Amino acid sequence: MTRTSARVLLWSPRILGILMSLFLSLFALDAFSAGKPFSESLSALAVHLVPALVLLAIVALSWRWEWIGGITFIGLAAAYATIARGRVDWILVISAPLLVIGSGFFWSWRHRNELHAAVK
């Protein structure tokens, strides 16, 4: 494995996890609507940002222990696909990236020694 490919495979799930969290945080913007007081909108924004913050926490834990990211992201993908059954478009937009990220963390965990040796 080349140094470049090892770096890409090592960093991809981490970066994609952060990007997925940013993507989910965009949905929190629906907390702001016309005619709603700012304080009420701010509290609704905080509640809507919880899923994005949970994903960031999972990425932080997975930075060191990749297996946590593998299990959690794949579990979240399955849970969302179960909840959103019948909505194939939403399953593809939310669950598919979670599945890819979880698979990346599992792959990184399985090849941990090889990746870290190639990166050094």
N, C-alpha and C positions, 0 to 999 in steps of 0.2 A: 504494500500500500504506500502510495507516495505521501509526502508530507502535506501537500495541498489537499488531496482527497481526504486525508485523515482529519485535517482541520475543518473541512466542510461538513463531514459526517459528525464530528464532535460538536460543532457549534450550531448546526441547523436546527435541532429540536429546541434548543434554548432560545434562539432568535425567533423561530416560528411561534413558540409559546408566548413570548412577549408581544409579538405582532397580533396574535389571536386575542390576547387580553386587551390590546388597544382597539381592535375591531369590535369586541363586545362592549367596550366602554362607549363607543359611538351610539349604541342603542339607548344609553342613559340620557342622551340629549332630548328625548321625547318628554322628559320631566318638565321642560320649559314650554309653556303654552300661553297664549294670549289670555289676559284677564286673570291669571293666577298670581297671587302675591309672591314676591321674590323669596320670602322666608319659607313658604310652602314648597316652592319649586326647588329650593336648595335642599330641603330635607328629602324630597322625592329623588333628587339627583344622587344623594348619598346612598339611598336604598338601592337605586338602579345600578350603582357602581360596585355593589358587593360581588357579583359574579366575576367581574374583571379583576378585582382585588384578590379573590380566591384563586384565580388562575395565576396571578403573579406570585402568590405565596407558594403554590405548587411548583412553579418554575424555580423559585428560590430553593426549595427543598430538593428539587431534582438536579440542581446544579452539582451537588455533591453525590447524591444517591439517585442515580438515573432510574433505578427500578421503581421508585416512588412515582416518577413522572409517567413511566410506562403503564403501570397499573391504573393510576388515577385518570390520565387523559383517555385511555381506552374505556375505562368505566364511565366517564362522563359522556363519551361519544355514544355508548350503548344506552345510557340513561336518557339522553336527549332524544335519540332515535325512537325509544319506546314512548316517551312523552309526546313527541310530535308525529306519531304514526299517521300515515296518510298524507302528510305534507312533505313530499319528496324534495321539493325545492329547499325547504328549511333544513331538512336532514343533510342535504348535500352542502349547504352553506355553513352549518354549525358542526355537525357530527363528523363529516369527512375530514376537515382540517384537524379536529381533535384526535381522530384515529391516526392520521399521518404523524402528528406530533408524538403521540404515545408510542407508535411503532418506532419512531426515531430514537426516543429515549430507551426503549428496550434494546434496540440494535446497538446503541452506544454503550449500554450496560454490558451486553454480552461480549463486546469487543473492546472493553475498557482498557485492558493492558496493552493490547495492540495499538489502539488509537493514541494513548498517552506516550507510548514509546516512539511512535512515528512523528508526533508533534514536537517532541523535545529535540 
